[in-house]
Amino acid sequence: MVRRQWLFTMVMILALAIAAAGCGGKGGKKEEPVSSGPSAEVLAEGKDLFQQSCSACHGSDGKGLPGLGKDLTTSEFVKGLTDDELLEFVKRGRPASDPQNTTGVDMPPKGGNPALTDDQIKAIITYIRSIQE
């Protein structure tokens, strides 16, 4: 009798294991898609817009120019902001009179290009994030 109960228990465990394996063994949860990062088109647009609107002070490589713009590739300030916060900062700019401005040079709103849209600035931010070390 004990052997029959043991055998029944083992068969049930094996059946449950097979059923779980058939379901993927993940409790029915769907796998999350893997993020592939920004699209090549957005990065290319961001790079082009960066070259047009930001490189005069921040350099074509984003490493900054002495006495003008800061190095964006290593900037803790940039790294510490969310994309939305950075968008607002770029739209607003930073005057030389701002106590946090360490260059003594105005950063004009939208990098001096008032025609930039929020989406274009977001593309620039995507590009800047891609060149950060």
KOLTI-697855 format. One line per 4 residues: number of its first residue (from 0); their letters; for each residue x, y, z of C-alpha. Coordinates in Angstrom, 2 decimals, m for minus. Example, Ala and Ser with C-alpha at 12.3 -4.5 7.8 and 13.67 -1.06 7.14 Angstrom:
0> as> 12.30:m4.50:7.80  13.67:m1.06:7.14
END
This chain:
0> mvrr> 0.00:0.00:0.00  2.81:2.43:0.91  4.63:1.58:m2.30  1.50:2.28:m4.36
4> qwlf> 1.07:5.73:m2.70  4.76:6.48:m3.29  4.47:5.46:m6.93  1.28:7.56:m7.36
8> tmvm> 3.03:10.58:m5.77  6.05:10.23:m8.06  3.85:9.92:m11.16  1.92:13.07:m10.15
12> ilal> 5.16:15.02:m9.56  6.49:13.92:m12.93  3.20:14.87:m14.64  3.26:18.33:m13.04
16> aiaa> 6.91:18.84:m14.07  6.11:17.90:m17.66  3.07:20.22:m17.69  5.15:23.09:m16.32
20> agcg> 7.87:22.48:m18.91  5.24:22.51:m21.65  4.13:25.97:m20.50  7.66:27.27:m20.71
24> gkgg> 8.18:26.88:m16.98  7.60:30.59:m16.48  4.22:30.56:m14.82  2.56:31.84:m17.99
28> kkee> 4.39:35.17:m17.93  5.25:36.72:m21.25  8.85:37.65:m21.85  9.58:41.37:m21.92
32> pvss> 10.95:42.64:m25.23  14.60:43.59:m25.14  15.16:47.30:m25.73  17.39:47.90:m28.71
36> gpsa> 18.10:51.51:m27.77  17.54:54.54:m29.93  17.04:54.10:m33.65  19.83:54.89:m36.06
40> evla> 17.63:57.59:m37.60  17.16:59.41:m34.29  20.89:59.21:m33.53  21.78:60.54:m36.98
44> egkd> 19.27:63.38:m36.67  20.54:64.20:m33.18  24.14:64.23:m34.35  23.34:66.52:m37.29
48> lfqq> 21.36:68.91:m35.10  24.11:68.84:m32.47  26.67:69.79:m35.12  24.45:72.68:m36.29
52> scsa> 23.38:74.05:m32.91  25.79:72.91:m30.19  29.22:72.19:m31.64  30.30:75.85:m31.82
56> chgs> 30.71:75.77:m28.03  30.71:72.08:m27.10  32.95:70.95:m29.97  32.11:68.60:m32.81
60> dgkg> 32.95:65.65:m30.53  31.03:67.03:m27.53  34.22:67.38:m25.49  33.81:71.14:m25.08
64> lpgl> 35.89:74.10:m26.16  38.07:76.03:m23.69  36.31:79.13:m22.43  33.05:78.24:m24.19
68> gkdl> 31.08:75.04:m23.63  31.58:72.21:m21.17  32.56:68.65:m22.04  29.26:66.83:m22.45
72> ttse> 30.83:63.38:m22.69  31.83:63.38:m19.02  29.40:65.92:m17.55  27.99:64.81:m14.21
76> fvkg> 25.42:67.60:m14.59  24.09:66.08:m17.83  24.22:62.54:m16.42  22.29:63.66:m13.35
80> ltdd> 19.32:65.00:m15.30  16.48:63.01:m16.80  15.82:63.53:m20.49  12.82:65.73:m19.64
84> elle> 14.88:67.85:m17.23  17.64:68.20:m19.82  15.06:69.19:m22.45  13.82:71.99:m20.19
88> fvkr> 17.39:73.09:m19.43  18.31:73.30:m23.13  15.10:75.19:m23.91  15.81:77.68:m21.11
92> grpa> 19.60:77.96:m21.51  21.90:79.35:m18.82  22.99:82.98:m18.67  26.53:83.88:m17.67
96> sdpq> 25.08:85.55:m14.56  23.75:82.20:m13.26  25.88:81.20:m10.23  26.08:77.63:m11.60
100> nttg> 27.52:78.85:m14.91  31.25:78.18:m14.53  32.28:79.27:m18.03  31.17:82.89:m17.79
104> vdmp> 29.60:82.51:m21.23  25.86:82.50:m21.93  24.31:79.27:m23.07  21.48:80.68:m25.18
108> pkgg> 18.06:79.04:m25.08  17.90:76.16:m27.54  21.61:76.61:m28.21  20.85:79.82:m30.05
112> npal> 18.56:78.09:m32.54  15.00:79.21:m31.66  13.58:77.08:m34.49  14.45:73.81:m32.69
116> tddq> 11.38:71.80:m31.74  11.09:69.69:m28.60  11.44:66.55:m30.74  14.62:67.88:m32.31
120> ikai> 16.07:68.73:m28.89  15.13:65.22:m27.73  17.09:63.82:m30.70  20.08:65.95:m29.64
124> ityi> 19.74:64.62:m26.09  19.66:61.06:m27.44  22.86:61.79:m29.35  24.52:63.36:m26.29
128> rsiq> 23.62:60.30:m24.20  25.22:58.11:m26.87  28.59:59.88:m26.63  28.79:59.98:m22.85
132> e> 31.64:58.04:m21.31
END
